[in-house]
Amino acid sequence: SRRCGRSYSGGGAYPNVSLTCPLPGVPKAVFAAAEGREQFETRVTVLENGLRVASQNKFGQFCTVGLLVNSGSRHEAKYLSGISHFLEKLAFSSTAQFGSKDEILLTLEKHGGICDCQASRDTIMYAVSADTKGLDTVVNLLADVALQPRLSDEEMEMTRSAIRFELEDLNMRPDPEPLLTEMIHAAAYRENTVGLNRFCPVENTDKIDRAVLHSYLSNYYTPDRIVLAGVGIEHQQLVECARKHLLGVEPVWGSRQSRDVDRSVAQYTGGIVKVEKDMSDVSLGPTPIPELTHIMIGLESCSFLEEDFIPFAVLNMMMGGGGSFSAGGPGKGMFTRLYLNVLNRHHWMYNATSYHHSYEDTGLLCIHASADPKQVREMVEIITREFILMAGAVGEVELERAKTQLKSMLMMNLESRPVIFEDVGRQVLATNTRKLPHELCDLIGQVKPTDIKRVVTKMLHKKPAVAALGDLTDLPSYEHIQAALSSRDGRLPRLYRLFR
């Protein structure tokens, strides 16, 4: 062993002290420790008008602050479809205080800030990341953007053009996943709640005007449906800013009581949505992308408020999957079922990936697969068989691997400040509280093979939802797919195989 008295350094102030020994005269380091404070990380305060303020302090010079509104495409049943998409594109345009988008960006630039708005099926989110010293400016800006937008004629026309361009791009892009996601929701929840289109239809772009938007905003942009969330700031400081800029503020559309809030509960219907499309010319470069037919099959799972949500999340991780050219080891899912049972055994399949969409009142577990149009029938049979096999034996090793991978993914995602912000905001918006990461990890660790079998058995009793895109000449009928999911081995009915 080496003694501390001998020198192994290159000289300097302590020439005779080994690099493996503490420097003499230096105070002992005191390391920060949680000491049970983690349970107090996320704090929530409800203001007098019903608006909730949620925050989590986090070390760093920058913070992420934003407004989350309980409003999305699922609430548009009584309105023109596409309002949320319109509001997303119009966000951070001119307001009562700011004359233009450029003025907003220049204001944020003084604090090193960036802004973004995202609309989903159940939430619209306005977010800013900036230096913590600019918190008052940021909250003032967010309040103005959400409650005092000008919605000028020029901005409305630019938004219409942006939406038309996005819709064209959506239909031309080689990756059809966004389109398939819309289709599978439309099939699963036909003409209700989360089944309503998230994108604005082309025919509605000219119909949505300032009056339509004000009518919608007056119903859904009310304080009791809004959460101001922040990560990286002191809670009391955020509450003070909220009182200053969001309490007693008169919105541009007036403060009349909301009358037509849609409180419908999602009704799962199952069904099929098919789009015949020539996919032979989607290649964007010299390397040709083969012509593929894309199929997505889904079954109803559960709400993220239910106890079964965690077993479904583990099941989704256990199925995993990806593209046939994905690289990586176990951490990237090479030992998941859709790799081992599907992609590794059927070289002609280009993709097999599991997805889990979960909402406040329902959920959807689905598998997306793609292959040559001539292999569609066999591909559907393979995917339905995987659904049936979910109800079979669950190996201890694969379950532990899936649970470990889910915990790892959860913790890695929560290293990002904007992700923590979204997690805080969404949880408080839905439940008024937030489950902390260690609580979720404990719940994941408690999942047993019997839990997986229980949730799968419940799921397989539902009608399937099917989305199909591309050359659908050889696509089995919806009745045959439903019959295959009801059989023990997931095979298509024998008569279909003989006479197709």
C-alpha positions in Angstrom: 0.0 0.0 0.0 1.1 3.6 -0.7 1.7 5.8 2.3 0.2 9.3 2.6 3.6 10.8 3.3 5.0 10.1 -0.2 4.4 12.4 -3.1 2.6 11.3 -6.3 1.6 14.8 -7.4 3.4 17.0 -9.8 4.2 19.6 -7.2 2.3 22.7 -6.1 1.2 23.8 -2.7 1.2 20.2 -1.2 4.1 18.5 -2.9 4.4 15.7 -0.3 0.7 14.7 0.0 -0.6 11.7 -2.0 -3.6 12.2 -4.3 -5.4 9.5 -2.3 -5.2 11.4 1.0 -7.1 14.5 2.3 -5.3 17.8 2.2 -4.1 18.9 5.6 -5.9 21.9 7.1 -8.9 21.7 4.8 -12.3 21.6 6.6 -14.2 18.3 6.3 -16.8 18.5 3.5 -20.4 18.6 4.5 -22.6 17.0 1.8 -26.2 18.0 1.2 -28.7 15.3 2.2 -32.5 14.9 1.7 -33.1 14.2 5.4 -36.7 13.3 4.7 -37.4 16.6 3.0 -38.3 14.9 -0.3 -41.9 14.6 0.8 -42.2 18.4 0.9 -40.6 19.0 -2.5 -43.9 19.7 -4.4 -45.9 22.4 -2.7 -49.4 23.5 -3.7 -51.4 26.6 -2.8 -54.9 27.4 -3.9 -55.6 31.1 -4.5 -58.9 32.8 -3.6 -60.2 32.5 -7.2 -59.5 28.7 -7.4 -56.3 28.9 -9.4 -53.7 26.4 -8.1 -50.0 27.3 -7.7 -47.6 24.3 -7.6 -43.8 24.4 -7.4 -40.8 22.3 -6.7 -37.5 23.9 -5.8 -34.5 22.7 -7.7 -30.9 23.9 -7.6 -29.8 26.0 -10.6 -29.8 29.4 -12.2 -32.8 28.8 -14.4 -36.4 27.9 -13.8 -39.3 26.6 -15.9 -42.6 28.2 -15.2 -45.9 27.7 -17.1 -49.7 27.7 -17.1 -51.5 24.4 -17.7 -55.2 24.6 -18.6 -57.7 21.7 -18.4 -58.7 22.2 -22.0 -58.0 20.3 -25.2 -59.5 18.7 -28.3 -61.6 16.4 -26.1 -63.6 19.4 -25.0 -64.5 20.6 -28.6 -67.7 18.5 -29.1 -70.0 21.6 -28.9 -67.5 23.7 -30.9 -65.7 23.7 -34.2 -63.1 21.0 -34.2 -59.5 22.4 -34.2 -59.8 25.3 -31.7 -57.1 23.9 -29.4 -54.8 23.4 -32.4 -55.5 27.1 -33.3 -54.7 28.3 -29.8 -51.4 26.4 -29.8 -50.3 28.1 -33.0 -51.5 31.6 -31.8 -49.8 31.3 -28.4 -47.2 34.0 -27.6 -48.5 36.4 -30.2 -49.5 40.0 -29.5 -51.2 40.7 -26.2 -52.6 43.8 -24.3 -49.1 44.6 -23.0 -46.9 43.2 -25.9 -47.4 44.6 -29.4 -46.0 41.5 -31.2 -44.4 38.1 -31.0 -41.0 39.8 -31.5 -41.5 42.0 -28.5 -42.3 38.9 -26.4 -39.2 37.2 -27.6 -37.0 40.2 -26.9 -38.4 40.5 -23.4 -37.6 36.8 -22.7 -34.1 37.3 -24.3 -33.2 39.7 -21.5 -33.5 36.8 -19.1 -32.1 34.1 -21.4 -35.6 32.8 -21.8 -37.4 30.5 -24.4 -41.1 29.8 -24.7 -43.3 27.1 -26.0 -47.0 26.1 -26.2 -48.3 22.5 -26.6 -51.9 21.4 -26.9 -52.9 17.8 -26.3 -56.2 16.0 -26.1 -56.9 17.1 -22.5 -54.4 19.9 -21.7 -52.9 23.1 -23.2 -49.6 24.2 -21.7 -47.9 27.6 -22.0 -44.3 27.3 -20.7 -41.2 29.5 -20.3 -37.7 28.6 -19.2 -35.7 31.6 -18.0 -33.3 33.0 -15.4 -34.9 32.9 -11.9 -34.3 36.6 -11.5 -36.9 37.3 -14.2 -39.7 35.3 -12.5 -42.0 38.3 -12.1 -41.6 39.2 -15.8 -42.2 35.6 -16.8 -45.4 35.2 -14.8 -46.7 38.6 -16.1 -46.0 37.5 -19.6 -47.7 34.1 -19.1 -50.8 35.8 -17.6 -51.0 38.2 -20.5 -50.5 35.5 -23.2 -53.2 33.3 -21.8 -55.8 35.8 -20.7 -55.2 38.9 -22.8 -54.4 37.8 -26.4 -55.2 40.3 -29.1 -56.0 37.7 -31.8 -55.5 40.2 -34.6 -56.7 39.5 -38.1 -53.1 39.2 -39.4 -52.2 36.7 -36.7 -55.3 34.7 -37.4 -54.5 34.5 -41.1 -50.9 33.5 -40.4 -52.2 30.7 -38.1 -54.5 29.4 -40.8 -51.6 29.2 -43.2 -49.4 27.5 -40.6 -52.1 24.9 -39.9 -52.7 24.2 -43.6 -48.9 23.6 -44.1 -48.7 21.4 -41.0 -51.6 19.2 -42.3 -49.9 18.8 -45.7 -46.7 17.9 -44.0 -48.5 15.4 -41.8 -49.8 13.5 -44.8 -46.5 13.6 -46.7 -44.0 12.6 -43.9 -42.4 9.1 -44.0 -43.1 8.6 -40.3 -46.9 7.9 -40.1 -47.0 7.6 -36.3 -48.8 10.9 -35.6 -51.4 10.1 -38.2 -51.8 6.5 -36.9 -52.2 7.9 -33.3 -55.1 10.1 -34.5 -56.7 7.2 -36.3 -56.4 4.7 -33.4 -58.1 7.2 -31.0 -60.8 7.9 -33.6 -61.4 4.1 -33.9 -61.3 3.5 -30.1 -63.5 6.4 -29.0 -65.7 7.1 -32.0 -66.9 10.7 -32.1 -66.5 11.3 -28.4 -63.9 12.9 -26.0 -60.4 11.7 -26.7 -61.5 10.3 -30.0 -62.0 13.8 -31.4 -59.4 15.0 -33.9 -56.5 16.8 -32.3 -55.6 18.6 -35.5 -57.8 21.3 -37.1 -59.6 20.0 -40.2 -58.8 22.0 -43.4 -62.4 23.0 -43.8 -62.5 24.5 -40.3 -59.5 26.8 -40.7 -61.6 29.6 -42.3 -64.5 29.1 -39.9 -62.6 29.7 -36.7 -62.5 33.4 -35.9 -62.1 35.7 -32.9 -65.7 35.3 -31.7 -65.4 31.4 -31.8 -62.2 31.5 -29.8 -63.5 34.0 -27.2 -66.6 31.8 -26.8 -64.4 28.7 -26.2 -61.9 30.6 -23.9 -64.7 32.0 -21.7 -65.8 28.4 -20.9 -62.4 26.7 -20.4 -59.9 29.4 -19.4 -61.3 29.8 -15.9 -59.1 30.0 -12.8 -60.5 26.7 -11.3 -59.2 24.9 -14.5 -55.7 26.5 -14.5 -52.5 25.5 -12.7 -49.5 27.8 -12.5 -46.5 25.4 -12.1 -42.9 26.2 -11.5 -39.6 24.3 -11.1 -36.5 25.9 -9.8 -38.1 28.7 -7.7 -39.1 29.4 -4.2 -42.8 28.5 -3.7 -43.7 31.7 -1.8 -42.1 33.8 -4.5 -44.2 32.1 -7.2 -47.4 32.5 -5.1 -46.7 36.3 -4.7 -46.3 36.6 -8.5 -49.5 34.6 -9.1 -51.4 36.9 -6.7 -50.0 40.0 -8.5 -50.7 38.9 -12.1 -53.4 36.2 -12.0 -55.7 37.3 -9.2 -58.6 39.6 -10.1 -57.5 39.8 -13.7 -60.3 40.5 -16.2 -59.7 38.4 -19.3 -60.1 40.0 -22.7 -63.3 37.9 -23.3 -64.9 39.1 -20.1 -65.5 37.3 -16.8 -68.9 35.7 -17.5 -69.6 32.4 -16.0 -68.8 29.3 -18.1 -72.0 27.7 -19.4 -71.0 24.8 -21.8 -68.1 23.0 -20.1 -68.0 19.5 -21.5 -67.7 17.0 -18.6 -68.4 13.9 -20.8 -66.7 10.7 -19.7 -64.8 8.8 -22.5 -66.9 6.0 -24.0 -64.7 3.3 -25.5 -66.4 1.9 -28.6 -63.7 0.0 -30.5 -63.8 -0.1 -34.3 -61.6 0.4 -37.4 -60.4 3.4 -39.3 -58.8 2.7 -42.7 -57.0 5.0 -45.0 -55.9 3.7 -48.4 -52.7 5.5 -49.3 -50.0 5.1 -51.8 -46.8 4.8 -49.7 -44.5 3.9 -52.5 -43.0 7.4 -52.9 -42.4 8.6 -49.4 -38.6 8.5 -49.7 -37.0 11.9 -49.1 -33.5 11.1 -50.3 -31.5 8.8 -52.6 -31.9 5.8 -50.3 -35.4 4.5 -51.1 -37.7 3.7 -48.2 -39.6 0.5 -49.0 -43.4 0.7 -49.5 -45.0 -0.3 -46.2 -48.5 -0.9 -44.8 -48.9 0.3 -41.2 -51.3 -1.3 -38.7 -52.1 -0.3 -35.2 -54.2 -2.5 -32.9 -55.3 -1.3 -29.5 -57.4 -2.3 -26.5 -58.8 -0.2 -23.7 -56.5 -0.1 -20.6 -57.3 2.3 -17.7 -57.1 5.8 -16.4 -53.9 7.1 -14.8 -56.0 7.7 -11.7 -56.6 3.9 -11.2 -54.4 1.5 -9.3 -54.0 -0.7 -12.5 -52.2 2.2 -14.2 -48.8 1.0 -12.9 -49.2 -2.7 -14.0 -50.3 -1.4 -17.4 -47.1 0.8 -17.6 -45.0 -2.3 -16.6 -46.8 -4.4 -19.3 -46.1 -1.7 -21.9 -42.4 -1.7 -21.0 -42.4 -5.5 -21.1 -43.8 -5.5 -24.6 -41.4 -2.7 -25.7 -40.3 -3.1 -29.3 -39.1 -0.6 -31.9 -37.8 -0.6 -35.5 -36.0 -3.4 -37.2 -32.8 -1.3 -37.4 -32.7 -0.1 -33.8 -29.3 -0.4 -32.2 -28.5 -0.8 -28.5 -28.4 -3.3 -25.7 -30.8 -4.4 -22.9 -31.3 -0.8 -21.7 -32.8 0.0 -25.1 -35.3 -2.8 -25.0 -33.6 -5.6 -27.0 -35.0 -8.2 -24.6 -38.6 -7.0 -24.8 -41.2 -9.3 -26.2 -41.8 -7.5 -29.4 -38.0 -7.8 -30.2 -37.6 -11.4 -29.0 -40.9 -12.8 -30.4 -41.6 -10.6 -33.4 -38.7 -8.6 -34.9 -36.0 -11.3 -34.3 -38.1 -14.1 -35.7 -39.8 -12.3 -38.7 -37.1 -10.5 -40.7 -39.7 -9.0 -43.1 -41.3 -6.8 -40.3 -39.9 -3.3 -40.2 -41.5 -2.2 -37.0 -43.3 -3.5 -33.9 -43.7 -1.0 -31.0 -46.0 -0.9 -28.0 -47.6 2.4 -26.9 -49.7 3.3 -23.8 -51.9 6.4 -23.9 -53.6 7.2 -20.6 -56.1 9.9 -19.6 -58.1 11.0 -16.6 -61.0 8.6 -17.4 -59.6 5.9 -19.8 -56.5 4.5 -21.5 -55.4 2.7 -24.6 -52.6 0.1 -25.0 -51.7 -0.5 -28.6 -49.1 -2.1 -30.9 -47.9 -0.4 -34.1 -46.5 -2.8 -36.8 -45.4 -2.2 -40.4 -44.4 -4.5 -43.2 -44.7 -5.0 -46.9 -48.3 -4.9 -48.1 -48.1 -8.5 -49.2 -47.4 -9.6 -45.6 -50.3 -7.7 -43.9 -52.4 -10.7 -43.1 -49.5 -12.5 -41.4 -48.5 -9.4 -39.6 -52.0 -8.9 -38.1 -52.0 -12.5 -37.0 -48.6 -12.1 -35.3 -49.7 -9.0 -33.4 -53.0 -10.4 -32.3 -51.1 -13.5 -31.0 -48.8 -11.2 -29.0 -51.9 -9.7 -27.3 -53.2 -13.2 -26.4 -49.8 -14.2 -25.1 -49.9 -11.2 -22.7 -52.4 -13.2 -20.6 -50.0 -16.2 -20.4 -47.1 -16.9 -18.0 -44.9 -13.9 -17.1 -41.3 -14.8 -16.4 -39.8 -13.4 -13.2 -36.7 -12.3 -15.0 -38.6 -10.4 -17.8 -40.9 -8.8 -15.2 -38.0 -7.6 -13.1 -36.2 -6.3 -16.2 -39.3 -4.4 -17.3 -39.8 -2.9 -13.8 -36.1 -1.9 -13.6 -36.3 -0.3 -17.1 -39.5 1.6 -16.2 -37.9 2.9 -13.0 -34.8 3.9 -14.9 -36.7 5.7 -17.6 -38.8 7.5 -15.0 -35.8 8.7 -13.1 -33.8 9.7 -16.2 -36.7 11.7 -17.6 -37.0 13.5 -14.3 -33.4 14.7 -14.6 -34.8 17.3 -17.0 -36.3 20.5 -15.5 -39.0 21.0 -18.2 -40.1 17.3 -17.7 -40.4 17.8 -13.9 -42.4 21.0 -14.7 -44.9 19.1 -16.9 -45.1 16.2 -14.4 -45.9 18.6 -11.5 -48.4 20.6 -13.6 -50.3 17.6 -15.0 -50.5 15.7 -11.7 -51.7 18.8 -9.8 -54.2 19.7 -12.5 -55.7 16.1 -12.3 -55.4 15.3 -8.6 -54.4 18.5 -6.7 -51.3 16.6 -5.4 -48.2 15.0 -6.9 -46.9 11.5 -6.4 -43.1 11.8 -5.9 -40.7 9.6 -7.9 -39.8 7.4 -5.0 -43.5 6.6 -4.4 -43.9 5.6 -8.0 -40.8 3.5 -7.9 -42.2 1.7 -4.8 -45.5 1.0 -6.7 -43.6 -0.3 -9.7 -41.6 -2.6 -7.4 -44.8 -4.1 -6.0 -46.2 -5.3 -9.4 -46.5 -9.1 -9.5 -47.1 -11.5 -12.4 -50.7 -11.9 -11.1 -51.2 -8.2 -11.6 -50.1 -8.3 -15.2 -52.4 -11.3 -15.8 -55.3 -9.6 -14.2 -55.1 -6.4 -16.2 -54.6 -8.2 -19.5 -57.6 -10.5 -18.9 -59.7 -7.4 -18.3 -58.3 -5.7 -21.4 -58.9 -8.7 -23.7 -62.7 -8.7 -23.0 -63.0 -5.4 -24.9 -63.5 -4.9 -28.7 -60.3 -4.0 -30.5 -59.5 -0.6 -32.0 -57.7 -0.9 -35.4 -56.0 1.8 -37.5 -54.7 0.8 -41.0 -52.7 3.0 -43.4 -51.3 2.2 -46.8 -52.1 -0.6 -49.3 -54.8 -2.5 -47.6 -55.6 -5.1 -50.2 -54.8 -8.0 -48.0 -56.0 -6.5 -44.7 -58.3 -9.0 -42.8 -61.8 -7.6 -42.0 -62.5 -6.1 -38.6 -64.6 -9.1 -37.6 -61.7 -11.5 -38.4 -59.3 -9.4 -36.2 -61.9 -9.4 -33.4 -62.3 -13.2 -33.7 -58.5 -13.7 -33.6 -58.2 -11.7 -30.4 -61.0 -13.9 -28.9 -59.2 -17.1 -29.8 -56.7 -18.9 -27.6 -53.8 -18.6 -30.0 -54.5 -15.3 -31.7 -54.8 -16.9 -35.1 -57.2 -15.6 -37.8 -60.2 -17.8 -38.4 -59.3 -20.9 -40.5 -61.9 -20.3 -43.3 -60.3 -16.9 -43.8 -56.8 -18.4 -44.2 -58.1 -21.1 -46.7 -60.1 -18.9 -48.9 -58.4 -15.5 -48.7 
